[in-house]
């Protein structure tokens, strides 16, 4: 089975599990079981939560973070089939972070449809994104895991979600403050906390559920972080060639300090640097200016440079992880997943 088929099958499995946990319409029985006894306005619950959350979830998505969780579990000798219900955790949190990300970036579209805050309002979107962070905790609470592993998973999620917000906050500051002195090291650290967080959470969660050794859990976390950083770099590249769910050049409009931009600013002539910074600081939506910025970035081969950096990061992390895992289908799958992240076109 090719990796695209693996992703497709995985998505079906994950979507089925999300629907099992979170029906498209919530009723009083579900609310009492999971939230607690109260006099619920069922219509309100479905309007402020169920309708927007399923509008968003049904738009698609690769569901590769739950796959990473399954592969990490199998790679340490665990049984991925036994942890299927936990796949909801990284996927709901990830989608909640996208809803928040669109608000923070003032993005009008996500996955070729209006962003949630555009369709349902800012208040509903803010509440929804937060709710999607907390709902997965119910899966842990209601599971048959021992108290020690429950506490460890709670601590893992708390730690990674805190990091996520610091990474996102740093990214926001950079493009709002028009900081032109962001180094590649700063960028990699931001990515490790922003995009690497949920990949790291997924892998460590799978390894903990699979009862992996501490060295394996740690190394899988670092490998997953590398995949997350590479995913962000590839997003940066695709945004400048029109290959992601957002509009072409939207990162230029947002004034983002992406790796291609950082590389260009360090290599460009004074004239080109001034031109690029001027466009970034204007947060321009003008297509000609966005095209000009893209041409400057391409002139210094910054897209190719960024792709090569992503490849090196993943290769290094794999070389550290590989000796700690016995040969298995899951181990092979981890390597395939890394290649998918590096080679994806959308």
C-alpha positions in Angstrom: 0.0 0.0 0.0 1.4 3.4 -1.0 1.6 6.2 1.5 -1.3 8.2 0.0 -3.5 5.1 0.5 -2.2 4.8 4.1 -3.2 8.5 4.7 -6.6 8.0 3.1 -7.4 4.9 5.3 -6.1 6.6 8.4 -8.3 9.6 7.7 -11.4 7.4 7.5 -10.5 5.7 10.8 -9.8 9.0 12.5 -13.0 10.7 11.2 -15.0 7.7 12.3 -13.6 8.0 15.8 -14.2 11.7 16.0 -17.9 11.1 15.1 -18.1 8.3 17.7 -16.8 10.8 20.4 -18.5 13.9 19.0 -21.8 13.4 17.2 -22.8 16.0 14.6 -25.7 17.0 16.8 -25.4 16.9 20.6 -28.3 15.9 22.8 -28.9 16.1 26.5 -27.7 12.5 27.1 -24.3 13.3 25.6 -24.0 16.6 27.5 -25.0 15.1 30.8 -22.5 12.3 30.3 -19.6 14.4 29.3 -20.2 17.9 30.7 -22.5 17.3 33.7 -26.2 17.6 34.6 -27.7 21.0 33.8 -30.7 22.6 32.1 -29.2 22.8 28.6 -30.4 24.9 25.7 -29.8 22.2 23.1 -30.4 24.5 20.1 -27.9 27.0 21.4 -25.3 24.2 22.0 -25.6 23.0 18.5 -25.6 26.5 17.0 -22.5 27.8 18.8 -20.6 24.5 18.8 -21.8 21.5 16.8 -22.6 23.3 13.5 -19.3 25.3 13.3 -17.1 22.5 14.5 -18.5 20.1 11.9 -18.4 22.7 9.2 -14.7 22.9 9.9 -13.9 19.2 10.4 -15.7 18.2 7.2 -13.5 20.5 5.1 -10.8 17.9 5.1 -7.3 17.8 6.4 -4.6 15.2 6.2 -5.0 13.8 9.7 -1.3 13.0 9.8 -0.9 13.8 13.5 -3.1 10.9 14.6 -1.2 8.7 12.2 2.0 9.8 13.8 0.6 8.8 17.2 -0.3 5.3 15.8 3.1 4.9 14.2 4.9 5.9 17.4 2.8 3.5 19.4 3.6 0.6 17.0 7.3 1.6 16.7 7.8 1.0 20.5 6.0 -2.3 20.4 2.5 -1.2 21.3 -0.7 -2.0 19.6 -2.0 0.9 17.5 -5.5 -0.7 17.2 -5.9 -0.5 21.0 -5.4 3.3 21.1 -7.8 4.4 18.3 -10.0 6.5 20.5 -7.0 8.7 21.5 -6.6 9.8 17.9 -9.3 12.4 18.6 -6.9 14.3 21.0 -4.3 15.6 18.6 -6.8 16.1 15.8 -9.3 18.2 17.7 -6.6 20.3 19.3 -4.9 20.9 15.9 -8.2 22.0 14.3 -8.9 24.3 17.3 -5.5 25.9 16.8 -6.3 26.5 13.1 -9.5 28.3 14.1 -7.5 30.5 16.4 -4.7 31.0 13.9 -7.2 32.4 11.3 -8.5 34.9 13.8 -5.0 36.0 14.7 -3.9 36.3 11.1 -7.2 37.9 9.9 -7.4 35.1 7.3 -10.6 35.2 5.3 -10.4 31.6 4.1 -9.4 28.1 5.3 -9.5 25.0 3.1 -11.2 26.9 0.3 -14.1 28.1 2.5 -14.7 31.2 4.6 -12.8 31.0 7.9 -15.0 30.2 11.0 -14.9 33.7 12.4 -16.0 35.1 9.0 -19.0 32.7 8.8 -20.1 32.5 12.5 -18.6 35.6 14.1 -15.5 36.3 16.2 -17.2 35.4 19.5 -18.3 31.9 18.3 -14.8 31.2 16.8 -12.9 32.2 19.9 -15.1 30.1 22.1 -15.0 27.2 19.6 -11.2 27.1 19.4 -10.8 27.0 23.2 -13.5 24.3 23.5 -11.6 22.2 21.0 -8.5 22.4 23.2 -10.3 21.2 26.3 -12.8 18.6 25.0 -10.2 15.9 24.3 -9.4 15.8 28.0 -12.7 14.0 28.5 -11.2 11.1 26.5 -8.4 10.7 29.0 -10.7 11.1 32.0 -13.1 8.4 30.8 -10.4 6.0 29.7 -9.3 2.9 31.6 -5.7 4.1 31.8 -4.1 3.9 35.2 -3.9 7.1 37.3 -0.1 7.4 36.6 -0.4 7.4 32.9 -3.5 9.7 32.9 -1.5 12.2 34.9 1.5 11.9 32.6 -0.7 12.5 29.5 -2.4 15.5 31.2 1.0 17.0 32.0 2.2 16.3 28.4 -0.8 18.2 26.9 -0.5 21.0 29.3 3.2 21.4 28.6 2.8 21.3 24.8 -0.2 23.6 24.7 1.7 26.2 26.8 4.6 26.0 24.3 2.2 26.3 21.4 0.9 29.6 22.7 4.4 31.0 23.2 5.4 29.9 19.7 2.3 31.5 18.2 2.8 34.6 20.3 6.3 35.0 19.0 5.2 34.7 15.4 2.5 37.3 16.0 4.9 39.7 17.5 7.4 39.4 14.6 4.9 40.4 11.9 3.2 43.0 14.0 6.4 44.7 15.3 7.9 44.5 11.8 11.1 42.9 13.3 13.6 42.6 10.5 16.4 41.0 12.6 14.9 37.6 13.1 17.6 34.9 12.9 17.2 31.4 11.5 17.8 30.1 15.1 15.0 32.2 16.4 12.8 31.0 13.5 13.5 27.3 14.2 12.8 27.8 17.9 9.5 29.5 17.1 8.5 26.6 14.8 9.5 24.0 17.3 7.0 25.6 19.7 4.3 26.6 17.2 4.1 23.8 14.6 6.4 21.2 16.3 4.3 21.2 19.4 1.3 19.1 18.2 3.6 16.7 16.2 5.7 16.2 19.4 2.5 15.8 21.5 1.2 13.1 19.0 4.4 11.1 18.9 5.0 11.2 22.7 1.3 10.3 23.3 1.6 7.3 21.1 4.8 6.2 22.7 3.5 6.6 26.2 0.3 4.6 25.3 2.5 2.0 23.7 4.6 1.8 26.9 7.8 2.8 25.2 11.1 3.2 27.0 12.0 6.8 28.1 14.8 7.1 25.5 12.3 6.1 22.8 9.7 8.5 24.0 12.2 11.4 24.1 13.7 10.6 20.7 10.3 10.2 19.1 9.3 13.6 20.4 12.4 15.2 18.9 11.8 13.4 15.6 8.2 14.6 15.5 9.3 18.1 16.4 11.7 18.0 13.3 8.7 16.8 11.2 6.6 19.7 12.6 9.4 22.3 11.8 9.8 20.8 8.3 6.0 21.0 7.8 6.1 24.7 8.7 9.0 25.4 6.3 7.1 23.6 3.6 4.1 25.7 4.3 6.2 28.8 4.0 7.4 27.6 0.6 4.0 26.5 -0.7 2.4 29.9 0.3 4.8 31.5 -2.1 3.9 29.2 -5.0 0.2 28.9 -4.3 0.1 25.4 -2.9 -1.7 25.8 0.4 -5.3 26.4 1.6 -4.6 30.1 2.1 -4.4 32.5 -0.8 -1.1 32.9 -2.7 1.3 35.2 -0.9 -0.9 35.6 2.2 2.2 35.3 4.3 3.6 38.4 2.5 0.4 40.3 3.3 0.7 39.3 7.0 4.3 40.4 7.0 5.5 37.0 8.2 9.1 36.3 9.0 9.1 33.0 7.2 12.3 31.1 6.4 12.4 32.1 2.7 12.0 35.8 3.9 14.7 35.5 6.6 17.1 33.8 4.1 16.4 36.5 1.5 17.0 39.4 3.9 20.4 37.9 4.9 21.5 37.4 1.3 19.9 40.3 -0.6 21.4 43.5 -1.9 20.5 46.7 0.0 18.1 47.6 -2.8 16.2 44.3 -2.8 16.2 44.1 1.0 14.7 47.6 1.2 12.1 46.7 -1.4 11.1 43.4 0.3 10.9 45.0 3.8 8.8 47.8 2.4 6.2 45.4 1.1 6.2 43.3 4.3 5.8 46.4 6.5 2.9 47.6 4.4 1.0 44.3 4.8 0.2 44.8 1.2 -2.7 43.1 -0.6 -1.6 44.5 -3.9 -1.0 41.6 -6.3 1.8 43.4 -8.1 3.6 44.0 -4.8 3.1 40.5 -3.6 4.5 39.2 -7.0 7.4 41.6 -6.7 8.2 40.2 -3.2 8.0 36.7 -4.5 10.4 37.5 -7.4 12.9 38.9 -5.0 12.7 35.8 -2.8 13.0 33.5 -5.8 16.0 35.6 -7.2 18.0 34.5 -4.1 16.9 30.9 -4.4 15.4 31.1 -0.9 12.7 28.5 -1.6 15.3 25.9 -2.7 17.4 26.8 0.3 14.4 26.4 2.7 13.6 23.0 1.2 17.1 21.8 1.7 17.1 23.0 5.3 13.9 21.1 6.1 15.4 18.0 4.6 18.6 18.3 6.7 16.5 18.8 9.9 14.5 15.6 9.3 17.5 13.5 8.3 19.4 14.5 11.5 16.4 13.6 13.7 15.9 10.3 11.9 19.5 9.3 12.4 19.2 9.9 16.1 15.9 7.9 16.4 16.5 5.0 14.0 18.9 3.0 16.3 16.4 3.1 19.2 13.7 1.3 17.3 13.4 -2.3 16.3 12.5 -3.1 12.6 8.8 -2.9 12.1 6.1 -1.7 9.7 5.5 1.3 12.0 9.1 2.3 12.0 9.0 2.2 8.2 5.9 4.3 8.3 7.6 7.0 10.4 10.2 7.4 7.7 7.5 7.5 5.0 5.6 10.2 6.9 8.7 12.3 7.1 9.1 12.0 3.3 5.5 12.9 2.8 5.9 16.1 4.9 9.0 17.1 2.9 7.6 16.4 -0.5 3.9 17.5 -0.2 2.6 20.0 -2.7 -0.5 21.2 -0.8 
